[in-house]
Amino acid sequence: MVGPVRAREWHAVLVLALCAAVAGCKHPISNRPVGNAVQIVVPLGLPQLPLPADNPPTVDTIALGRRLFYDRRVSVDGSMSCASCHDPSDYFTDGKDISRGVRGALGTRNAPTILNAAYLPFQFWDGRAITLEKQAAFPIADPAEMSQAHAADVSKLGDDPAYRALFKKSFGSDDVTIERVEAALASFERTALSGYSAYDRYQYGGDKTALTPAQQRGLQVYMDPNRGNCTACHTIGPHSALFTDGKFHNIGVGVNDSGDFSDTGRFHETKVATDNGSFKTPTLRNIAKTAPYMHDGELKTLSDVVDYYAGGGNSNAYLDPEMKKIHLSGQDRADLVQFLGSLTGDMPPNTGPPGGK
């Protein structure tokens, strides 16, 4: 009589024998990195970094992701890389109202920064991806962005012996899969952290000279629910701040006089009526460096943004209840803009093109 443990062993042997007998049968490819996980240093002002159990960052996956991020071969015609829309010289944005893809294809939205995106519970303006891993592959195949089928992307990279060696070093075999591409890109993007701003030094570092008098007055406006009311969505914690609640709000951007939206935002993903015209709250970190603003880039300056909120946004059936006219003097508005400038942080090291800083 064969015991249960022995039976399982024989079952495994039989499965392997059958697998070997079938032409083209392969063992499943693991997409989990090999090697030791590394600690990503979090700058002053940011919370502990969440890391996925199935994709711990390693030196090799971060390096592979960095190379992929700047490689134009991920686009169908070799004209674009991830950095084309997320340029470190523009704080990982592209400075355009609406981003353009291969062959000049016009996209639909403004490119958000990837800085500190590792903390967000949703990716993209409409939240259609819930992890950096899932986000990474969308732009590659999007016809308005890189327009390259995932199979073609994998084939291109797999034809390069140097890439195969990097994938082997990162994942234990030289197989190139879209899941491994996603994992590597996500690990690199988790190193794109920006903190240690003047505000961080003032609020969390104990340096009460870090903010100018105007910025300190602007902070008071920001925190006051009867004036700026900014913390309703752009939240600040006692020990760290992301300056976003990570949620979706309808603030009236992109609505016409009939109440129709040029872009339905979150509704496109959920089909829930109250999500119509709602978009993810962007972080305010480095906001002075990432104009233009809103999902469609319609507001060009921070003064425009402050004036827009002071006016209560554009009325529509699903306008967020926190959108209300606020009474700000000219001095209040100027001070608030000055405070937003204090949220510019340090750029993360080792996130430029490979071989650089």
C-alpha positions in Angstrom: 0.0 0.0 0.0 1.4 3.4 -1.0 1.1 6.1 1.6 -0.2 9.6 0.8 3.2 11.2 0.7 4.6 8.5 -1.5 1.6 8.7 -3.7 2.1 12.4 -4.2 5.7 11.8 -5.2 4.7 9.2 -7.8 2.1 11.6 -9.1 4.7 14.3 -9.6 7.0 11.9 -11.4 4.2 10.8 -13.7 3.3 14.5 -14.5 6.9 15.3 -15.3 7.1 12.2 -17.5 4.0 13.1 -19.4 5.1 16.7 -19.8 8.5 15.6 -21.2 6.7 13.3 -23.7 4.6 16.1 -25.1 6.3 18.2 -27.7 6.8 21.8 -26.7 5.7 21.3 -23.1 7.7 23.5 -20.7 7.8 24.1 -17.0 5.9 27.2 -16.0 8.1 30.3 -16.1 8.4 32.1 -12.7 8.0 35.8 -12.8 9.4 36.2 -9.3 12.8 37.9 -9.1 15.8 35.9 -7.9 18.4 37.4 -5.6 18.0 39.4 -2.4 15.5 42.2 -2.0 17.0 45.6 -1.5 15.8 48.4 0.7 14.6 51.5 -1.1 15.5 54.6 0.9 12.4 56.8 1.6 13.1 60.5 1.9 11.8 62.8 4.6 8.1 63.4 4.3 7.1 60.1 2.7 5.5 57.1 4.5 6.8 53.6 4.5 7.0 52.2 1.0 4.5 49.4 0.3 6.2 46.5 -1.6 4.4 43.5 -3.2 5.3 40.1 -1.9 5.5 38.6 -5.3 7.8 41.3 -6.8 10.4 42.3 -4.2 12.8 44.9 -5.7 16.3 43.6 -6.4 19.4 45.4 -7.7 19.0 43.5 -11.0 15.3 44.0 -11.6 15.7 47.8 -10.8 18.5 48.0 -13.3 16.6 46.1 -15.9 13.5 48.2 -15.4 15.6 51.4 -15.7 17.0 50.2 -19.0 13.5 49.2 -20.3 12.1 52.6 -19.2 14.5 54.5 -21.5 14.5 52.0 -24.4 12.6 53.1 -27.5 12.3 49.6 -28.8 9.2 49.2 -26.6 7.3 51.3 -29.2 6.2 50.0 -32.6 8.5 52.3 -34.7 11.3 52.8 -32.2 10.4 56.4 -31.7 9.2 56.4 -28.1 10.1 55.1 -24.6 8.4 55.4 -21.3 10.6 58.5 -20.7 9.1 60.2 -23.7 6.0 61.1 -21.7 7.7 60.8 -18.2 10.9 62.8 -18.7 13.1 63.2 -15.6 14.0 66.7 -16.8 10.3 67.6 -16.4 9.9 65.8 -13.1 8.7 62.7 -15.0 6.0 64.5 -17.0 6.2 65.8 -20.6 4.9 69.4 -20.1 2.2 69.0 -22.7 -1.6 69.5 -22.3 -2.2 66.1 -23.9 0.5 63.6 -24.5 1.3 62.4 -28.0 2.2 58.9 -29.1 3.9 57.2 -32.0 3.5 58.9 -35.4 2.1 62.0 -33.6 -1.0 60.2 -32.4 -2.9 62.5 -30.0 -3.7 60.9 -26.7 -6.6 61.7 -24.5 -5.1 63.0 -21.2 -2.2 64.8 -19.6 0.7 62.6 -18.5 0.9 62.4 -14.7 4.2 62.2 -12.9 5.5 58.8 -11.9 7.2 60.3 -8.8 5.7 58.7 -5.7 3.2 56.7 -7.8 4.3 53.6 -5.9 2.1 54.8 -3.0 -1.1 55.1 -5.0 -3.9 52.5 -4.7 -4.8 53.2 -8.4 -2.9 54.1 -11.5 -3.9 56.3 -14.4 -6.4 59.2 -14.1 -9.3 56.7 -14.3 -7.8 54.1 -12.0 -7.9 51.3 -14.5 -4.8 49.6 -13.0 -4.4 48.9 -9.3 -0.6 48.2 -9.3 2.5 49.6 -11.0 2.9 46.1 -12.5 -0.4 46.3 -14.3 0.1 49.9 -15.3 3.4 49.2 -17.0 2.1 47.3 -19.9 -0.9 49.5 -20.9 1.1 52.2 -22.7 3.1 49.7 -24.7 0.0 48.3 -26.5 -2.1 51.5 -26.5 -2.5 52.7 -30.2 -2.3 56.3 -29.0 0.9 55.7 -27.2 3.5 53.1 -28.2 1.2 51.0 -30.3 3.2 47.8 -30.0 1.5 44.4 -29.3 2.9 42.7 -26.2 4.0 39.7 -28.3 6.0 41.9 -30.6 7.5 43.7 -27.6 8.6 40.4 -26.0 10.0 39.2 -29.4 12.1 42.3 -29.9 13.6 42.2 -26.5 14.1 38.4 -26.6 16.1 38.8 -29.9 18.7 40.8 -28.0 21.3 38.6 -26.2 22.1 41.4 -23.8 18.5 41.6 -22.7 18.2 37.8 -22.3 21.2 37.9 -20.0 19.7 40.6 -17.9 16.4 38.7 -17.7 18.3 35.6 -16.6 20.2 37.5 -14.0 16.9 39.1 -12.7 14.5 36.1 -12.9 16.7 33.0 -13.1 16.1 32.2 -16.8 16.5 34.1 -20.0 12.8 33.9 -20.9 11.4 37.3 -21.8 7.7 37.7 -20.9 5.5 40.7 -20.6 4.9 39.9 -16.9 8.7 40.1 -16.3 8.8 43.4 -18.2 6.0 44.7 -16.0 7.8 43.5 -12.9 11.1 45.1 -13.8 9.5 48.4 -14.8 7.5 48.5 -11.6 10.6 47.9 -9.5 12.4 50.7 -11.1 9.4 53.1 -10.7 9.3 52.3 -7.0 12.7 54.0 -6.7 11.3 57.2 -8.2 10.5 58.8 -4.8 10.6 62.6 -4.2 10.5 64.2 -0.7 12.7 66.4 1.5 10.9 69.5 0.2 11.0 72.8 2.1 7.6 71.8 3.6 9.0 68.4 4.7 11.9 70.1 6.5 9.5 72.6 8.1 6.8 70.1 9.1 8.6 66.9 9.7 12.2 67.9 10.1 11.7 70.6 12.7 13.3 73.4 10.7 10.9 76.3 11.2 13.0 78.5 8.9 12.4 76.2 5.9 9.2 78.1 4.8 9.1 81.8 4.0 6.5 84.0 5.7 4.4 83.9 2.6 4.6 80.1 2.4 3.6 79.8 6.1 0.6 82.0 5.5 -0.2 79.9 2.4 -0.1 76.7 4.6 -2.7 78.3 6.9 -4.9 78.9 3.9 -4.3 75.4 2.6 -5.4 73.9 6.0 -8.4 76.1 6.6 -11.6 74.4 5.5 -13.3 77.8 5.2 -10.6 79.2 2.9 -8.4 76.8 0.9 -10.2 73.6 1.9 -7.4 71.8 0.1 -7.0 69.0 2.7 -10.4 67.7 1.7 -8.7 65.8 -1.1 -5.0 66.6 -0.9 -4.4 65.1 2.5 -1.6 65.7 5.0 -0.7 63.2 7.7 1.0 63.8 11.1 4.2 62.1 10.1 4.2 62.1 6.3 2.2 63.5 3.4 1.3 62.3 -0.1 -0.9 65.3 -0.8 -3.5 63.1 -2.3 -6.3 60.9 -0.9 -5.8 58.5 -3.9 -9.6 58.7 -4.6 -11.7 60.0 -7.5 -13.6 63.3 -7.5 -15.7 65.2 -10.0 -14.4 68.8 -9.8 -16.2 69.9 -13.0 -13.2 69.8 -15.4 -14.1 69.1 -19.0 -17.9 69.6 -18.7 -19.9 71.7 -21.2 -22.9 74.0 -20.7 -25.2 71.0 -21.2 -23.5 69.0 -18.4 -21.8 66.6 -20.7 -18.2 65.5 -20.2 -15.7 65.3 -23.0 -14.1 62.5 -20.9 -16.1 60.5 -18.4 -13.1 59.5 -16.4 -13.7 56.9 -13.7 -17.1 56.1 -15.1 -15.5 54.5 -18.1 -14.1 51.8 -15.8 -16.9 51.4 -13.3 -20.1 52.3 -15.2 -21.3 53.8 -11.9 -23.3 56.9 -12.7 -21.8 58.9 -9.8 -18.3 58.3 -11.1 -19.1 60.3 -14.3 -16.5 63.0 -14.7 -14.4 61.8 -11.7 -10.7 61.6 -11.9 -8.0 60.6 -9.5 -6.7 63.2 -7.1 -3.2 64.1 -8.3 -0.4 64.6 -5.8 0.7 68.1 -5.1 4.3 67.2 -4.6 6.4 69.0 -7.2 3.3 70.6 -8.5 5.1 73.8 -9.3 7.3 71.9 -11.8 4.6 69.8 -13.6 2.4 72.3 -15.4 -0.1 72.2 -17.1 -2.8 71.0 -14.8 -5.9 68.7 -14.7 -6.4 65.6 -16.7 -6.8 67.6 -19.9 -4.1 70.2 -19.2 -6.6 73.0 -19.5 -5.2 75.1 -16.6 -1.8 76.4 -17.3 -0.6 78.0 -14.1 -1.0 77.4 -10.3 -2.7 80.8 -10.1 -5.3 79.4 -12.6 -5.8 76.3 -10.5 -6.3 78.4 -7.3 -8.8 80.7 -9.1 -10.6 77.6 -10.5 -11.1 76.1 -7.0 -12.0 79.5 -5.5 -14.9 79.6 -8.1 -16.2 76.3 -7.0 -15.5 74.5 -10.3 -18.1 73.9 -13.1 -21.5 72.9 -11.9 -22.8 69.5 -13.0 -25.0 66.7 -11.7 -22.2 64.8 -10.1 -20.0 67.7 -8.8 -18.2 66.6 -5.6 -19.8 68.2 -2.5 -16.4 69.4 -1.4 -16.3 71.7 -4.4 -17.7 75.0 -3.1 -17.0 78.6 -3.6 -14.3 79.7 -1.2 -13.6 83.3 -0.2 -9.9 84.0 -0.8 -8.4 87.5 -1.0 -5.8 88.3 -3.5 -3.1 87.9 -0.8 -4.6 84.5 0.2 -4.3 83.3 -3.4 -0.8 84.6 -3.8 0.3 83.0 -0.5 -1.3 79.7 -1.5 0.6 79.6 -4.7 3.8 80.3 -2.8 3.1 77.4 -0.4 2.5 75.0 -3.3 6.0 76.0 -4.5 7.4 74.7 -1.2 6.3 71.2 -2.1 9.1 70.8 -4.7 11.3 68.0 -3.4 14.6 66.4 -4.3 14.8 64.3 -7.5 15.6 60.7 -6.8 19.1 59.5 -7.6 19.9 56.9 -10.2 16.6 57.3 -12.2 18.0 59.0 -15.3 19.0 57.1 -18.4 21.3 54.2 -17.7 24.9 55.3 -17.2 23.8 58.6 -15.8 22.5 59.7 -12.4 
